[in-house]
């Protein structure tokens, strides 16, 4: 038997926005609507990358979808196609989430690349982005006042499906375009570049160029697909270290793509299967718990879009279809409850000390000023993929003196259902998660 100990007097700071997601609540060309699900989970940010994959379906978010003819006048509102992107961003706003807008293009896996090439006039590309910001934040071209704060420059420029140019061409691209954007909108947060990892040759060159040329960089964004949740914490420290190395310490660090992957070359189908099971909830809770104890500022799980329902989406899957069933609600998967329970901690507000003598138990606790306490537990080990068996069931002492514990469990047999903890002892299956709310017995 293992023991969980909470230390309410040890206040560690706020619970951070680590339960953001890729994609907004409406998807599959406006046939699925998860607005209420996003609202109930308190999703803080929706990153607009790979929207309506492939190629933005010709209509959504990507710069080439909004500004279709690069030879047109970037100052003329008639040169822009905002129609479906307007509706998409309105749906994010309606869910209570904030838009984290990726400026660039969707990944292209086809042999002939169409839109991920270096633009022939990088400064003009920057001015186009500036007008898009004006449309959504300043009402330009019959636009809105959405107050979108985060604008991300490109995505994964290290790899061929996302950038066909050289590293030097990418650096020159940023150096020409980013100042145009920041000059027009000095108060928004401009950053990037959604690198495949926080550290690498291009990352080193990029941060050196930012430092040497005094280029704008309000946040540094990066990715990391992994199977050990502890690696997420290490990646966050790697990001902090490389920013410090180039004199950019204090720059906001954003981990805006993560998911469970053992290898992109093998076992990917097995990973997809695990994404739809309680395993995924346990993994997601473990990652966010690890990140809470790291220097990262925000994170966004990839991906909550219905286009990824049979692959990367561990949050939702398809609901039974009806005749002309536009805007039907998707079905929640176990992973949804990792986001939901993290939001419960977020609502409580202040992280408190928590520890266990079990090496496979990831945990985060929070309290509010009324003495209510929440605890998220993830009993996780990814040996299941290799050995076809999860960790052995285990018992955990979870009682707090003078407090009543209400438990919800997510495992292979239960999805956020009440569970008993007789005598303050909770039995958990391997690769499961639990949320415990403590209230006074008085």
N, C-alpha and C positions, 0 to 999 in steps of 0.2 A: 504494500500500500504506500502511496505517495502522499505528500502534504503540500497544500497550497497556502501560502501566507500572504496576507494583505496588510499594508502599512498606511492607513488613511492619513496619518500625520506627515507622511513623506510626500509632499506635493512636487510634481515633476514638470509642471507646465501644461499647456493646453493639448487636448487631443487634436491632431492635425487632419487636414483634408486629404486622406489617403484612399478614400473610396470613390474617387472619380473614375470615369469609364470612357472608352472610345465609343463614339457615336451617340446620337440623340435618341429620344424615346420613340420617334416615329420612323418606320423603315419599310423596306420592300416596296418602295414607290408608294408610300402612304397607304399601305394595306394593314400594317400592324401599328398599334399605339400602346406604348407602355408608360404613358404619362403618369398615371396614378401609381404605378410601381416605382418609378423614379422619385416621385414626390414622397412616397412612404419611406423609401430608403434614404431620403435626403441627399441624393447624388449632388455633390458640390460643383463638379465640372464635367463637361462633355467635350472631348477632343474631336475635332472635325477632320479626321484623316481616314482615307479609304471609304469615304461616304458613298453609299450605293455603288460599291465596287462591281465591275471594273470601270476605271476611267471616269469616275464620278457620274456614271450613266449619262454623260454628256450634259448634265444640268446642274450638278451640285458642287458648291464650295470651291472646287479646284479653280485656279486662276484661268486656265484655258476654257473652263465651262462658263465663267462669268465674262471674260474678255476674249471672245472667240476669234477675232481677227486682229493679230498683233499690229498690223499696219494702220489700224484706225486711230483716230484722235482720242487719246486717253482722257482728255478734258471734256469730251462730249458724252453726256449721259446716255445718248442713243447707242453708244458703242458697247454698252454693258447689258448682260442678261442676268438679272437678279431674281427672276420669278420664283423658281423652286428653292433656291437657297434662302430667300426671304421666308418662305413657308417653313423650311426646315429649322431655321434659327428661331422662328417664333414658337415652334413646338418645344425647343429646349427651354426657352424663356418661360413657357407656360408650365413646365414641369418643376420650376423652382431652381433648376440648375443654371450654371453660368457657362457660356460658350468659351472654349479654349480653341481659338481659330488657327488652324494650320494653313499657312499660305504656301501653296506649291501645287504638287500633283500627286495623284494616287499612284501607288506602286504599279509598274508595268512588267508583267511576266512574259508577254508575247515576244517573239524574236525581233520584230521591228518596233522600236521605241518611238512613240509619237510626241510626248509632251515633257519628258524628263531631260531634255537637252538644255545646254546653256542658252539663255535668251540672247537674241542678237543685239539687244540694247538693255543691259541690266538696269541702268538708271531709269529707263522708261518702265520696266517691270516694277520697280519700286514705286514709281508714281501711280501705276495702276493699283497696286496694293493700298497706297495712301487714299485713293478715291474709294476703294471698297470699304476702308475704315470709315471714311466720311459718310458713306451711305448708311452704315449700321450704327454709327455713333453720333452723327451730326445732322441727319435728315437729308443729306445730299441725294439728288436724283429720286425724289419721292421716297426717301428712306426713313430711318428710325433713329431713336435715341436709346439704344440698348445698353450703352455703357460697357461694351465688351473691352475687358482690360488686357487680356493676354493674346498676343499675336505672334505665332511661331513661324520662323523662317525655315521652310523646306522640311524634308524628312529623309533620314538615313542616306546622306550623300556619299557615304563610303562604298555603297554597293551598286552594281550595275542596274538592277531593276528600278533604282530610284534616281540615278544620276549617270548620264553617259559621258559627261565631260571629265577633265582631269581634276585633280585636287586643287591645282593652282587656279584653274578656271572657276572652281567653286569659291575659293577665297576671294577672287576678284569680283565675282558675282555679288557676294555678300558686301564687300567693301563699297561697291557702287550703289546697290539697291537699299541697304539698311539705312544709310544716312538720309536718303530721300523720304523714307517712311517716317523716320524719327523727326526730321525737320518739319514735316507736315503735322505730326501728332506727337509732340514731345511728352505728353502725359501718359500715353499708353505704355504697356510693358511689351517691349520687343525683344525677342530672344530666339534661341535655337541651339543646335540645329537638328534636334531629334536624332542624335547620333545613335548608332547601333549599340554602343557601350560608352561609358563615361570617359574612357581612356583609350587612346590609339594614335597612330601617326597623324591622321587628319585633325583629330581633336587638338593635338599639340600645336600643329601649325595654325589652326583656327584661333586658338586662345592667344597665341603669340601675336598674330595679326591684329586681333582686337586690342590687345595691350599696346602694341607698337604704333598703330594707326589711330588709337583712341576711338575705335568704332563702338557704336551703341550695343550693349548687351545687358538687358535687365534680368534675364534668367538664362540658365544653361539647362537644356533639356536632353535627355538621354534615355536609352532603352536597355533592357536586359531580360531575356527569356531564360528560365532556370528551373531546376527541380529541387534544389535545397533552399528553403526560405532564408537560411542564414546568409546565403550569397547576396540576397537583396540588400541586407545591411552593409555588407562589405562594399558593394557597388556604390552605395551612398557615400561611404567614407572615401572611396576612390575619387568620386566627383568632387568632394570637398578638397581633397589633396591637390588635384590638378588645377582647380581654381586658385588655390593659395599659391601654387607654384608660379603662376603667371600674374600674380598681384591682383587677382580678381576675387579674393576672399570676401564673403558676404553676399556675393551674387546668388540670387535665388536658384536653388537646385530642384529640378522637376523630373521625376521618373515617370514618363508618360506612355510607356508601353511595357507591360509585363504579363507573363502567363506561364503555365506549366509546360516545359519542353525538356526532354532528356537529350534529344538530338534532332536536328533538322534533316539529317540524312537517313535515320532509321527510327522505328518505333513511333512515328508520328501518328499513325492511325490509333495505336494504343493510347497515346496522349489524348486524342480527340474523345475516345470513349470515356476516359477518366474525367474529362471536362464536364460531363453530364451527370456525375455521381457525387455522393457525399464527400468523396475524396477531394473534389474541387473546392468545396466550401472550407474544408479543413486546411487545404493549401493556401487559399486566399486569405483566410484569417491569420495563418501563420506568417505570411509575407507582410501583411499590414502591421502585425504585432512587431515583427523585426524592424520594419521601417520606422515605427514610432520611436524606437530607441536609437535612431540614426540621425544624421544631419539633413536628411531630405526634407523639403518643404511641402511637396505635393506628390501624389502618385495617381496614375490612371491605368486601370486594368484594360487590357486589349483582349476581347472586344465585346460590347453589349449589343451590337447591331444584329438584326435578324438575318442579314446576308451571311453571317458567320454562325448560324444556328447549328450547323452540322459539323463545325470545326472549332473555331476559337471561342465561341460564345459559351461560357459556362454559367451564364446568368439566366438566359431565356431560351425556350425552344418553341416550336410551332404549336399553336392551339388547333383543335379540330376546325376544319374549314366549313363554312356554310356557303350557300349560293350568294354570289356577289358580296362576300363578307369583307368589305373594305373596313379598315380601321378596327379590326378585331384585336383583342388583348392577347399577348403571348402568354405562354405557360411559364411560371417561375421554376427554375432549376435550383438545386441545393445551394449553388454558389451565390445566388441572390441574397441568401441570408447572411453571408459573410459581410456584404455591403450594408445590409439592413442593421445588423448588430453593431457594426462599427459606428453607424450613425447614432445608435443608442448611446454608445460611449461618448460620441461627439456632443450629444445633447446634454449629457451629464457635465462635461466640460473639462475637468481637471484630472490629469493622470496622477495616479498614486502608485506607491511602491507595491510590487507584486513579485513573488518568487516561488519556485517549486524545486523539489529535489529530483524531478523527472527530466532527463535530458531531451525527451521528445515532446515535452509540453511547452507550447508557446502561449503566453498569456499577457493580457493588458487589462488594467483596471482603471476606473475613473469614478469620481464622486462629484456631487453638486453641493451647493451651500446649505442644503436642507438635510444633509447626512445620508442621502440615498447613494448607493454604490452599485456599480455594474462591473462584471468580470467576463471577459471573453477568453475562452479556453480553446486551444486547438491541439489535439493529440495526434501528431502527424509524423509519419516517416514514409518516404516514397519507395521503400523496398518492395512494395506491392507490384510495381512494374517489372521487377526482376524476378521475384520469388513467388509471384501469384498469391501472396498472402500478406495482409496488413499486419501491423503490430498487434501483439496479443492484447486482449482487453485488460484494462487496469482500473484500479480504484484510487480515488483522490479525496482526501479530506478537504472539504471546502467551507466548513462552518466558520462563522464569525460570531464571537460572543455577543449576545444580546440582539442579534440580527436574524431575521427570517429570510431564507433563501428560496427564491422562485426560479426554477430551472427550465430552460428550453434546450432541446437537443437536436442535432442534425447528424444522423448516421444513415446507414443503408436501410434501416427500417422506419426511421422517423424523420420528418422534415419540419423542424421548428415546433415540435410538439412538447407539451409539458412532460417533465421527467421527475421521478422521485429521487431524493438523496437522503435515505433514512439514516438518522444519527449523524447527519452532516457529511456523509460519504457518497460520492457520485461515482458510478461505474460508467466508464466510457469505452466504446469499441475503438479499435485502431482506425486512424484516419477519419476522425469525427470531430465535431465542434460542439461547444455548449455556450450558452449565454446565461449568466446568473445575475439576477437583480436582488440586492440585499435591501431590506427595509426593516425599520425598528420593530421589535416584537411588542413594544408598548402601544 
